[in-house]
């Protein structure tokens, strides 16, 4: 309900600002009326007023970006100020926009509204579904600028680039350990905070990483996605498959 309320406030703000601009145009139009019996304002004049209204913009003093509405500029300024007014009441993570918080909440609710019509796999974000579809089409639109390697997923390209740059910009202020990817850094920080935002739907067990929750759920569902190509035996964890191969098929 809180998310819906904040979204309604943002939409209302934009609507008010749009109405204000329309009122300004109407006022300008009224002021240009000629009180004689002649035509008050030509169609060309009205079009010019509308164009000037459409071009009205608000410019960021930090980077020069222009926005049509004051509210859009206010949201943009959070990039510079670091303000994140929308906070998740489940794990405490904050966001600059209410829409980003709404997407994040799918992690806790496990809601995946975007479903692939080819294989039925669902995703929390439309962008992830879009990238997933490349698996079916064979398309690899994400090309590395350092080599000829291409990827179906933008995330795959992002991970690959570290091979060339070696950059690890995300550093833990508790132990000094650095990470190339933000999601790895975020998962690591939970080691220190003890935060476990991922809760099993079948029992009360919680996890600090979504991957660990996914593996745990197989205990309840009986899913065994890892299959040994040598003997056909299936396992619910990649480590179990690796151990099986080492002990039974390594000779």
Rosetta blueprint (number, residue, H / E / L):
1 X L
2 X H
3 X H
4 X H
5 X H
6 X H
7 X H
8 X H
9 X H
10 X H
11 X H
12 X H
13 X H
14 X H
15 X H
16 X H
17 X H
18 X H
19 X H
20 X H
21 X H
22 X H
23 X H
24 X H
25 X H
26 X H
27 X H
28 X H
29 X H
30 X H
31 X H
32 X L
33 X L
34 X L
35 X L
36 X L
37 X L
38 X L
39 X L
40 X L
41 X L
42 X L
43 X H
44 X H
45 X H
46 X H
47 X H
48 X H
49 X H
50 X H
51 X H
52 X H
53 X H
54 X H
55 X L
56 X L
57 X L
58 X E
59 X E
60 X L
61 X L
62 X L
63 X L
64 X L
65 X L
66 X E
67 X E
68 X L
69 X L
70 X H
71 X H
72 X H
73 X H
74 X H
75 X H
76 X H
77 X H
78 X H
79 X H
80 X H
81 X H
82 X L
83 X L
84 X L
85 X L
86 X E
87 X E
88 X L
89 X L
90 X L
91 X L
92 X L
93 X L
94 X E
95 X E
96 X L
97 X L
98 X H
99 X H
100 X H
101 X H
102 X H
103 X H
104 X H
105 X H
106 X H
107 X H
108 X H
109 X H
110 X L
111 X L
112 X L
113 X L
114 X E
115 X E
116 X L
117 X L
118 X L
119 X L
120 X L
121 X L
122 X E
123 X E
124 X L
125 X L
126 X H
127 X H
128 X H
129 X H
130 X H
131 X H
132 X H
133 X H
134 X H
135 X H
136 X H
137 X H
138 X L
139 X L
140 X L
141 X L
142 X E
143 X E
144 X L
145 X L
146 X L
147 X L
148 X L
149 X L
150 X E
151 X E
152 X L
153 X L
154 X H
155 X H
156 X H
157 X H
158 X H
159 X H
160 X H
161 X H
162 X H
163 X H
164 X H
165 X H
166 X L
167 X L
168 X L
169 X L
170 X E
171 X E
172 X L
173 X L
174 X L
175 X L
176 X L
177 X L
178 X E
179 X E
180 X L
181 X L
182 X H
183 X H
184 X H
185 X H
186 X H
187 X H
188 X H
189 X H
190 X H
191 X H
192 X H
193 X H
194 X L
195 X L
196 X L
197 X L
198 X E
199 X E
200 X L
201 X L
202 X L
203 X L
204 X L
205 X L
206 X E
207 X E
208 X L
209 X L
210 X H
211 X H
212 X H
213 X H
214 X H
215 X H
216 X H
217 X H
218 X H
219 X H
220 X H
221 X H
222 X L
223 X L
224 X L
225 X L
226 X E
227 X E
228 X L
229 X L
230 X L
231 X L
232 X L
233 X L
234 X E
235 X E
236 X L
237 X L
238 X H
239 X H
240 X H
241 X H
242 X H
243 X H
244 X H
245 X H
246 X H
247 X H
248 X H
249 X L
250 X L
251 X L
